Amino acid sequence: MTSSRDGSAPDGAGSLEQLLPPRRRGAGATVAVVAVAVLLAAWASPQLLRPSVWDGTGAGVVATFTDAPSRVLTTTLTDTESWTPFTVVDVEDVPGARVVDAWLLTGADAEVAGRGVAEAPTTLDDHLGRVLPASGAGHLPQRLASGGPVALLVLWDVEDCGALVEGTEPVAELRNVVGARTTDTLADFSAPDVALVGAPEGEATALACPRG
């Protein structure tokens, strides 16, 4: 073995360095710049990292039931907005009411739900049997492969009539294509208070709270 007491490089050391590949000093910086550019472009595209289950258009139906006077079922028929798959995780409680259950239906199931809500509600179980798939599918969380027609059904339990706020817009929790949690504001007719405002006198179905 060759050594050098004065700290200088031994003979032939230079030839070993020549065997190493040349350093790519700009490679790391290039990768970083590209990564940042991709993230910025993605964030600039709301439909990619910030999908929406409510596109601002559609219809809503509310049902109340004589056998379950504190329960209100809201159905929102709309089109989702997304270029990539995303998951609808849950719907948050609102002041005065909590979410008992929620379903997201697509395709033929969404069409069946849309037709079913046009019929006069009877009991809670009968109505759910009419608008939900027999297979029991659709419970949140639900993954959507892409945008398209959907039916979002939320079963609410009204716990405090005095805390209900007219015009409340419920919030849905979503998970985007990279796994990050985000939220989406739903229509005001997705909230249970719509069943309690402007209900005609003499209506056969029982409401969760007395009309003011």
Sequence and secondary structure as in RCSB ss.txt:
>XXXX:A:sequence
MTSSRDGSAPDGAGSLEQLLPPRRRGAGATVAVVAVAVLLAAWASPQLLRPSVWDGTGAGVVATFTDAPSRVLTT
TLTDTESWTPFTVVDVEDVPGARVVDAWLLTGADAEVAGRGVAEAPTTLDDHLGRVLPASGAGHLPQRLASGGPV
ALLVLWDVEDCGALVEGTEPVAELRNVVGARTTDTLADFSAPDVALVGAPEGEATALACPRG
>XXXX:A:secstr
    TTS   TTHHHHHTTS    TTHHHHHHHHHHHHHHHHHT HHHHS BS  S  EEEEEEETTEEEEEEEE
EEEE B SS EEEEEE  BTTEEEEEEEEEEHHHHHHHHHHTTS   SHHHHHHHHS TT TTBSSEEESS  EE
EEEEEEEE  GGG  TT   EEEEE TTS EEEEE  GGGSGGGGSSS  TT SS  SS   
